[in-house]
Amino acid sequence: MKLRMWPLCAVSALAMLFPVTAAQAAPAAAAPACPGGSVCFYSGSDYSGKSWEWTANSGYRDLPPALHDHVGSFVANTDACFIAYQPTEKRAVHNGDWRRDYRGDFGGRMDGVGPGHC
């Protein structure tokens, strides 16, 4: 009977030496609320840092200095057109779109935002 318990004890000992790390991983930040008809921009990833709310009825706007070429994340509750210059490039964003880490993508080049489709 002692021989049959050895594999179970060995597995238990190994489990103590190598704990499961998935349970220790921090959960990703959930997208925060953003008012309808708006796009909420954040300078940091995971909706952190400086923030700015653009509304569709305000027309085209340059991003504020803290976000110019530094959009780390966003939440869209309306259709919008993200714009970068030199070279000019546009990205359509739709109601319900969000990105928790955007700086390494288009957020690192973005200069302005306008209403509707690009």
N, C-alpha and C positions, 0 to 999 in steps of 0.2 A: 504494500500500500504506500509506503514511503517513496518508492520509485515512481509511482503514478503522480504524486503531488509535485515532484521536482519540476516538470515542465510548466506547471501553473505558477510555481514560485519564481521560476526564471523569467517568465513573461511579466509578472508583477514587478520584479526587480528592474527589468529593462524599462518598463513604463515609468518607473520613478526616475530613472536616469535620463530619459528622453521624453519630457512632457510634450504634449500636443501644443504647438504654438499658435494654431489657428484661433483658439479661444482667447489668446492674449492680444490678438491684433485689434487695433483701434478701428471702430466703425467709421465709414466715410460720412462726411458731413451731408446732411439732407439739404436740398435746395430750400432756401428761405422763401417766405411769402413775398410776392411783388404785386403791387396793385394792378388791376386790370387796365389795359391800354398803355402799359409801361414796359420798359426794359430796365432792370436793375443791374448795374455794373459794380464790380468790386476789384480793387487793385491786387488783392491776393487770391491765391487759390482757396478752395473750400469756403468761398463767400466771406473772406476776411479782408482786413485792411480798409482803405478809404472806399466809400461807396457814393454812387450817384444814380439818381433815377431820371431817366429820359421818358417823356410822354409823347405818344404818337401825334397828338394835336399841336405839339411845339415845333413841328417841321424839322428840317435838317439842323443839327447842332454838332459843332466840334466837341470832342471829348475834353473835359477839364484837364489841366496839366497833370494831375496825379494819375490819370488814366490814359493819357495820350501815349500810345505804344506800350501800355502797361495794363491791359485788361486781363486780370488773373482768372476771373470767373464771371458768369452772368446768368440771369433768369429772365426769360422773355414771356410777357403776358399780352403780346400783340405781335403782329407781323412788322418786321423792320428790315432795313438794309444797312449792314455794317460796311464801312468804306475805309480803304487805305489808299494813300497817295504815294507816288514815286516808287514803283509804278502803280498806277490806279488798278485797284482790284475791289470787287464788291462781293459780299456774302449775304444771301437771303437767310433771314431768321424768322421762324414762325411761332405763333402763339403756342406756348407749352415747351419750347426749346429751352435747354439749359446746358451749361458746361461748368463743371467744378474745377477744371484746370485748363485754362484757355491761353495762357501767356505763351507757351511753347508752340502754339498754333497761330491763328490769325490775330489773337489778342495782343501779340507782341508787335504788330504792325498797324493796328487799328487807329484811325484818326478821327472818325466821325460816325454819326448814325442818322439815318433818315427814315421817314415813314414808308410803309408798304413794301412791295416787292422790288427787287433790284432790276 
